[in-house]
Structures are given as structure tokens and as C-alpha cells.
Amino acid sequence: MHYACLSYSTAALERHLRDLLAINPKRFGLASSVALVDALYMSIRSFELQGDHPDTSSMLKLVTGESGVGDASEVTLHSILFWVGPKKTLIGRYFRLLVKLKSRELLHTLWSDVLNLLWAKAGVHRFHNAYSCIVALVVEGDVARATTYLEEISQRADDALPYISEFKDLSVLLANQKVCESVSRLCGRYEHFKILEVQLERMEKRLGINWLPEKSLHTSISDLSDNATGQPLLTMDGDSSGYESSERLIAEMHALGCSGSLSDLTRLANCLDEHGGEHIPVVQSSAENTPLELAWVPQRCPVDVLDSSEVRPGEHTTNSPSSLGLIRLDPENAGLSPTDTRSLHLMQLGYLIIKPKASSAEHEWRESGHIVALDRASGQLFAVFVGKAQGLISPGIQSNIPRIPFDLNSIMKIELRSDLNGTHLGDNHSSPEFDITKCYLDVDPCKDLVI
């Protein structure tokens, strides 16, 4: 069923669902349910990133039983998912799929269930579950329904939007003018103040400064002893208070990396230009113990993939896909099944360097041949082996990828060492798992991006 969801095959999913229901109609747990709806959601996103929008009517009928014409489906995926029960943990993950599938009836039913769990003193997780449903509507452009849902939450919470200032995707809501106005009007005085405080802190991090309330002063984001209060971000001599810190780059990556705006990605690329040559510690996501230290060296477009669609190398504009390091990776023989061949739409952020874990100073950093890139769909960081860390490569099949020295995979998920106890840019781990023997690498046409 999982691979049927990955390949967005209604026929295969229905066949496996019927077989399962005939043997054991028991409802799935939360983890299995999230895995299935995430796979379906990401398969649709994969189409969208290629400028395609698949027909959702047949899949909607199978998932929810809703049908514009004809009889409702005899079997539904919904009937065995976790959220049939009273608990609505991580309901936003299911809700966003239903919005993609253009559900109406089940969407309304689930929202009523979520709303009924809210009152002024309800726990933070219940309100955040509700806000995640509204994010799904905003992302799909259903602003009218999103503002209506916010009003319904406020009515149940005594004219407030409790804990919204702590909601991890608050920036998505505030980015839409009408939704932002609704949040400001409905959230209540306390949350309004907290939202301003949280947004100001995020803005300061992106400027490279940090506020210490106990001392009533600003410091550099990377050096708390560096008093930045009253100081310009950049002086005539080129000095700065945190502006050149790698933490500012990381804050920009978190803010802009999954944007659908070409302008935002250009800003991120410009930030890479400002931080070239630094070493940012990273680790393999799947490896608890490794003999190597890994670091990401930020650099705009370290590997230039020759783009045949452009007139000649070097003449591309500063915000063309190739100049921003936007590439598409199409795997073959990926993962455990040939159906899991979703493309990765990546933005190059630099390259990977490695050295053995040892106290001896004789070990120097060396290039591993991997580029460091961000999956624009999920926010996951990847290290991708292309044979060299910098220079020109030709698009096409990268076949028979050699065994990489140092026990590294050809394509591996990585994360910032500073993120080990924190959160990732994306809200799930829906990027494909890879065991690559062959892949196709090219400049991403970026049909999903807007200016």
C-alpha cells in the first residue's frame, strides 16, 4: 500500500486495500497512517514540482468515498486510518492531503471533530493541530475558508487564539495578508504581543543579532559577549556584529529554503555568497557512530551543471535555475522498490568536506566529492556524490556510481549538528530513502516557482 501511494496508483492501492480488508480490517496506528498519507501527499507534490497537476477525483473517491458522479467507493482508505478514532494527533498531515485531493465532506467532518476538542483551556497540542489544518488551506490558496476556521477557533477560545505565537508554521499564516489581518484581529492582546516578540526575534536572527532580555541589549548571534546594541550591522571598515555568522545563513535557509518564490531563492543564494569558505558541522541522519567528521562549506552553485537550454555557459542571468544551483535528481533502482523513483528538486548550498575523528592536527579537511543540497519540497538536507565538489559537470546519467571511500553513501541525508536536539526545516521526513546505483542529474526547469 505504501508503494502504491508513492507511485500515486489508485488501482494498485485499491487492490491492496481490498486484500487487507478481507484479511484484517483492523485500524492502523498513528505511525502507519502518517506514512501512507505522507506518501500520497509527497507523490502529488512531486507532480506539482514538475509543473503537472494529476487528476484527484479517483484517488479522492478511494481515500474518502466522496465522488462527484456515480456511487461512493465500497472501500475507503479512511476507514482504516488512525484518525477515524477520537484522537486527532498530527491531523494536519492528513488534512493537507485531503485539501490536495479537493475533499469537501470529509474535510468538513474532520474539522468539526478538531474544533470540538477546543476550549479556552485546552492543551497546546490541540490548538496547534487546528492551526496546522489552517496552514494546509493557506498553502492551497483557500484563504476564505482559512479565515473562517480562525474565527471559529477564536469563538471557542473566548475570543483568542491560544498558543498561536508558539506555532512552528506561524510564518506561513502571517505571509498571507488577509490571514495575517485575521490573526491580528482574533488572537487577543497577550498573543498579539507574543507574536510581535517571536517575529522580531526571528528577524534579528536573520540579521545576525540576538536579544538578551535580562541585560536589555543585543549581541552577535555567534558571540554573546559581543555587544551589538547601537552598533551598525556593517561598518565602513567591514566589521559586523553577527552579520557574517553562519547562524544567520542557517536562519535564512530555514526561512527561505522551501519557498516557491524565485526571488526568495535568489536571496538565499546571495546569502551563500556572503558566507563562502566557512565550515558548518553536519552529521549523517542515519548514522549514530561514524569514524568521520563532516562539514558543509557554503558556496553558491559549487557544481555548475551545463544547461543546454541556455545560449552558452556564463551567459545565464543571476536568477536563472542554473545560476542559483537548482538541480533535479531522478533516481533509478532507488530504495526498496522501482516505484519509489520520485525526483528530488534540490538547491545546491555548497560542498562536503571530511576528516577522520582524531585529536591529531595532522588530519586535514578534504573534499569528499559530494555537494550539499536542500530538498525544496521537504526541507531535508542531502549530500549528493557527483565526483567533485566544484567545477563543471555535464547533465545526464550518472551510472555505475563507484563505491565512495570513507564509508559514505552516494546520496545521504544529513543534518546540522546544531539541529540534533531541535527541529528540521520541513515538517516531516517524506524525502525518499535512496540506495542508488544510477541516477539522472540535470538543471531543474523549476516549473513550480513564481517570481
C-alpha positions in Angstrom: 0.0 0.0 0.0 2.9 2.3 0.8 4.5 1.9 -2.6 1.1 2.3 -4.3 0.8 5.6 -2.5 4.3 6.6 -3.6 3.5 5.9 -7.2 0.1 7.5 -6.9 -1.6 4.4 -8.3 -5.3 4.3 -7.5 -5.7 0.9 -9.0 -2.8 -0.7 -7.0 -3.9 1.0 -3.8 -7.5 -0.2 -4.2 -6.3 -3.8 -4.9 -4.1 -3.9 -1.8 -6.7 -2.2 0.3 -9.4 -4.8 -0.6 -6.9 -7.6 0.2 -6.1 -6.1 3.5 -9.8 -5.6 4.5 -10.6 -9.1 3.6 -7.9 -10.5 5.9 -7.7 -8.0 8.7 -9.9 -4.8 8.8 -8.2 -3.6 12.0 -7.5 0.2 12.0 -3.9 1.3 11.5 -1.8 3.0 14.2 -0.6 6.6 14.0 2.8 5.8 12.5 1.5 3.7 9.7 -1.3 6.1 8.9 1.1 9.1 8.8 3.4 7.1 6.5 0.6 6.4 4.0 -0.9 9.9 3.8 2.6 11.4 3.7 3.5 9.2 0.7 0.3 10.2 -1.1 0.9 13.9 -0.3 4.5 13.8 -1.5 3.6 12.0 -4.7 1.2 14.8 -5.6 3.9 17.4 -4.6 6.3 15.6 -6.9 3.9 16.1 -9.8 3.5 19.7 -8.9 7.2 20.4 -8.8 7.3 19.2 -12.4 4.5 21.6 -13.4 1.9 18.8 -13.5 -1.4 18.5 -11.6 -2.8 15.0 -11.5 -6.5 14.2 -11.6 -7.6 13.7 -8.0 -11.1 12.5 -8.4 -10.5 8.8 -8.5 -8.0 8.9 -5.6 -10.4 11.1 -3.6 -13.1 8.5 -4.1 -10.8 5.7 -2.8 -9.5 7.7 0.1 -12.7 9.2 1.4 -15.6 7.7 -0.5 -16.5 11.1 -2.0 -17.5 11.1 -5.6 -18.7 13.8 -7.9 -20.6 11.3 -10.1 -21.7 7.7 -9.6 -21.8 5.7 -6.4 -19.4 6.2 -3.5 -16.5 3.8 -3.2 -17.2 0.4 -1.5 -13.9 0.5 0.3 -12.0 3.6 1.6 -8.6 4.2 3.0 -10.1 6.5 5.6 -11.9 3.6 7.2 -8.7 2.1 8.5 -6.7 5.2 9.3 -5.8 6.3 12.8 -8.0 9.5 12.6 -11.3 7.5 12.4 -10.9 7.3 16.2 -11.3 10.1 18.7 -7.7 11.2 18.8 -6.5 13.8 16.2 -2.8 13.7 16.8 -0.9 15.1 13.7 -4.3 15.6 12.0 -2.6 18.3 9.9 -0.7 15.7 7.9 -3.9 14.0 6.8 -5.8 17.3 6.4 -3.2 18.7 3.9 -3.7 15.6 1.8 -7.5 16.0 1.8 -7.1 19.6 0.8 -4.9 18.4 -2.1 -7.5 15.9 -3.1 -10.2 18.6 -3.0 -12.2 16.8 -0.4 -15.3 18.6 0.9 -17.4 16.2 3.0 -14.7 14.5 5.0 -12.7 17.7 5.3 -15.8 19.4 7.0 -16.3 16.4 9.2 -12.7 16.2 10.4 -12.6 20.0 11.0 -15.8 19.7 13.2 -14.0 16.9 15.2 -10.9 19.1 15.6 -13.0 22.1 16.7 -15.0 20.1 19.2 -11.8 19.3 21.1 -11.0 23.0 21.7 -11.9 25.3 24.5 -10.1 28.2 26.2 -8.1 25.9 28.5 -7.4 23.1 26.0 -3.8 21.9 25.7 -1.3 23.5 23.3 -1.1 20.4 21.1 -4.9 20.6 20.3 -4.6 24.2 19.2 -1.5 23.5 17.1 -3.3 20.6 15.4 -6.1 23.0 14.5 -3.6 25.7 13.2 -1.9 23.0 11.1 -5.2 22.4 9.3 -5.4 26.1 8.5 -1.9 26.1 7.2 -2.9 23.4 4.7 -5.7 25.7 3.4 -3.5 28.7 3.1 -0.8 26.8 1.2 -3.5 25.7 -1.3 -4.9 29.2 -1.6 -8.2 28.7 0.2 -7.9 31.9 2.2 -11.6 32.4 2.7 -12.0 29.0 4.5 -8.8 29.6 6.5 -10.1 32.9 7.9 -13.4 31.3 8.7 -11.7 28.5 10.6 -9.7 31.0 12.6 -12.8 32.8 13.6 -14.4 29.5 14.7 -11.3 28.7 16.9 -11.4 32.2 18.4 -15.1 31.8 19.3 -14.4 28.5 21.1 -11.4 30.0 22.9 -13.1 33.1 24.4 -12.0 35.5 21.7 -8.4 34.4 21.5 -6.1 32.2 19.5 -4.2 30.4 22.3 -0.5 29.4 21.8 -0.5 30.7 18.2 2.7 32.6 18.9 4.4 29.3 19.6 3.1 27.6 16.4 6.0 26.5 14.3 4.4 27.4 11.0 3.1 30.8 12.1 5.2 32.5 9.4 3.1 30.7 6.7 -0.1 32.3 8.2 1.4 35.7 8.5 2.8 35.7 5.0 -0.8 36.0 3.6 -2.1 39.5 4.1 -5.8 38.5 4.8 -4.9 35.7 7.1 -2.4 37.9 8.9 -5.1 40.5 9.4 -7.4 37.8 10.8 -4.8 36.5 13.2 -4.1 40.1 14.4 -7.7 40.8 15.0 -8.7 37.4 16.6 -5.6 36.4 18.7 -6.2 38.5 21.8 -3.9 41.1 23.4 -1.5 38.6 25.0 -0.9 36.5 21.9 -0.6 39.6 19.8 2.3 40.9 21.9 3.9 37.4 21.9 3.6 37.2 18.1 5.4 40.5 17.7 8.1 39.3 20.0 8.6 36.0 18.2 8.7 37.6 14.8 11.1 40.2 15.9 13.4 37.5 17.3 13.3 35.6 14.0 14.1 38.8 12.1 17.0 39.6 14.4 18.5 36.1 13.8 18.3 36.7 10.1 20.3 39.9 10.7 22.8 38.1 12.8 21.9 39.5 16.2 20.4 38.2 19.4 18.4 39.9 22.2 19.3 39.3 25.8 16.3 40.5 27.8 18.0 40.1 31.2 20.6 42.6 30.1 18.4 44.7 27.8 20.9 44.6 25.0 21.7 43.0 21.6 24.7 40.7 21.0 26.2 39.0 18.0 24.3 35.7 17.3 27.5 33.8 17.4 29.2 35.6 20.3 27.1 36.6 23.3 30.0 38.8 24.7 29.9 41.0 21.6 27.6 43.9 22.4 25.8 44.9 19.3 23.4 47.5 20.8 23.7 50.8 19.0 26.1 49.3 16.5 25.6 49.2 12.7 25.2 45.7 11.2 28.1 46.6 8.9 30.6 49.4 9.4 32.6 51.2 6.8 35.6 49.0 7.7 33.7 45.9 7.0 33.2 44.9 10.7 29.9 43.4 11.7 28.1 42.1 14.8 26.9 38.6 13.7 26.1 39.6 10.1 28.8 37.2 8.8 27.9 34.4 11.2 26.9 31.1 9.8 23.9 31.1 12.1 22.5 33.9 10.0 22.8 31.8 6.9 21.1 28.9 8.7 18.2 31.2 9.7 17.8 32.3 6.1 17.8 28.7 4.9 15.1 27.9 7.4 13.1 30.9 6.3 13.5 30.7 2.5 14.6 27.2 1.5 11.2 25.7 0.8 9.8 28.9 -0.7 8.0 28.7 -4.1 9.3 32.1 -5.0 12.3 32.6 -7.3 13.1 35.9 -5.6 13.4 34.2 -2.1 15.7 31.5 -3.5 17.8 34.3 -5.1 18.1 35.9 -1.6 19.3 32.6 -0.2 21.9 32.3 -3.0 23.1 35.8 -2.3 23.5 34.8 1.4 25.6 31.9 0.3 27.9 34.3 -1.5 28.4 36.2 1.8 29.3 33.0 3.8 31.6 31.2 1.4 34.5 29.3 2.9 33.0 28.7 6.4 32.8 25.2 7.9 29.4 24.2 9.3 29.4 20.9 11.2 26.9 18.3 9.9 26.2 14.6 10.6 24.6 11.7 8.7 21.0 11.4 9.7 21.1 7.6 9.7 24.5 7.0 11.3 24.8 7.1 15.1 28.5 6.4 15.1 30.9 7.2 12.2 34.7 7.5 12.1 34.4 10.7 10.2 33.8 14.4 10.9 31.6 16.1 8.3 31.3 19.7 7.5 29.4 21.8 5.0 31.2 24.5 3.1 28.7 27.1 1.9 29.1 28.2 -1.7 26.6 29.3 -4.4 26.4 26.7 -7.1 29.7 24.8 -6.5 29.0 22.4 -9.3 27.8 24.1 -12.5 25.5 21.7 -14.5 25.8 22.7 -18.1 22.3 23.7 -19.2 21.6 23.1 -22.9 18.6 25.4 -22.7 20.8 28.5 -22.2 22.7 30.2 -25.1 26.2 29.5 -23.8 27.9 28.9 -20.5 28.4 32.0 -18.4 25.6 34.0 -20.0 22.8 32.9 -17.7 21.1 35.6 -15.6 21.7 35.9 -11.9 18.4 34.3 -11.1 18.2 31.6 -13.7 17.9 28.0 -12.3 21.4 27.1 -13.2 22.9 30.2 -11.6 21.0 29.5 -8.4 22.2 25.9 -8.3 18.8 24.4 -8.8 19.0 20.8 -9.9 16.7 17.8 -10.4 17.8 14.3 -9.4 15.9 11.5 -11.0 16.8 8.1 -9.4 16.7 4.7 -10.9 16.7 1.5 -8.9 16.1 3.6 -5.8 15.1 2.4 -2.4 13.4 -1.0 -2.0 11.1 -0.7 -4.9 11.3 0.6 -8.5 8.1 2.5 -7.8 9.9 4.8 -5.3 11.5 6.9 -8.1 10.3 10.4 -7.1 12.5 13.2 -8.3 14.4 15.3 -5.9 14.3 19.0 -6.6 17.4 20.4 -5.0 19.2 23.7 -4.4 22.9 23.5 -4.1 24.2 25.0 -0.9 27.9 24.1 -1.1 30.0 21.0 -0.8 31.0 18.4 1.8 34.4 18.1 3.4 35.5 15.3 5.7 38.3 14.2 8.0 38.8 11.3 10.5 37.7 11.8 14.1 41.0 12.3 15.8 42.7 14.7 18.1 45.8 14.8 15.9 46.3 18.0 14.0 47.9 16.1 11.1 44.5 15.2 9.6 43.4 17.9 7.1 39.9 18.5 5.8 39.4 17.1 2.3 36.6 17.2 -0.2 34.5 14.1 -0.4 33.1 14.7 -3.9 29.6 15.4 -2.6 27.6 18.6 -3.0 25.4 19.7 -0.1 21.9 20.4 -1.3 18.4 21.2 0.1 15.3 19.3 -1.0 12.9 22.2 -1.8 9.9 20.0 -1.1 10.7 18.7 2.4 13.4 20.9 3.7 15.7 17.9 4.1 19.5 18.4 3.6 21.3 15.9 1.3 24.9 15.2 0.4 25.0 14.0 -3.2 28.1 12.5 -4.7 28.9 13.9 -8.2 32.6 13.1 -8.3 33.9 16.5 -7.5 33.0 19.3 -5.1 33.5 22.2 -7.5 33.5 22.8 -11.3 31.5 22.0 -14.4 29.6 18.7 -14.9 27.5 17.6 -17.9 23.8 16.7 -17.3 22.8 13.1 -17.9 23.0 9.7 -16.5 25.5 9.3 -13.6 25.8 5.5 -13.9 27.7 2.9 -12.0 28.4 5.2 -9.2 31.6 3.9 -7.6 31.8 2.9 -4.0 32.6 6.0 -2.2 35.6 5.9 0.1 35.3 6.7 3.8 32.1 4.6 4.3 29.9 7.3 2.8 26.8 6.7 0.6 26.4 8.3 -2.8 23.3 10.1 -1.6 22.7 10.5 2.1 20.5 12.6 4.3 22.5 14.9 6.6 21.5 17.4 9.3 23.1 20.3 11.1 24.8 19.2 14.3 23.1 22.1 16.0 19.7 20.7 14.9 20.2 17.3 16.6 18.0 18.4 19.5 15.9 20.8 17.6 13.6 20.7 14.6 14.1 20.4 10.9 13.0 22.9 8.3 10.4 20.5 6.9 7.5 19.2 9.0 8.1 15.5 8.1 10.7 13.1 6.8 9.0 12.4 3.5 12.0 12.6 1.3 12.7 9.3 -0.4 15.2 6.8 1.1 17.8 6.0 -1.5 20.0 3.1 -2.4 21.2 4.5 -5.7 23.0 2.6 -8.5 22.1 5.0 -11.2 20.6 8.5 -11.4 20.0 11.3 -13.9 21.1 14.8 -12.9 20.1 17.9 -14.7 19.2 21.6 -14.2 15.7 21.9 -12.7 13.3 23.7 -15.0 11.6 24.9 -11.9 8.1 24.9 -13.3 6.7 25.3 -9.8 8.4 28.6 -9.0 6.9 32.0 -9.3 8.7 35.3 -9.5 
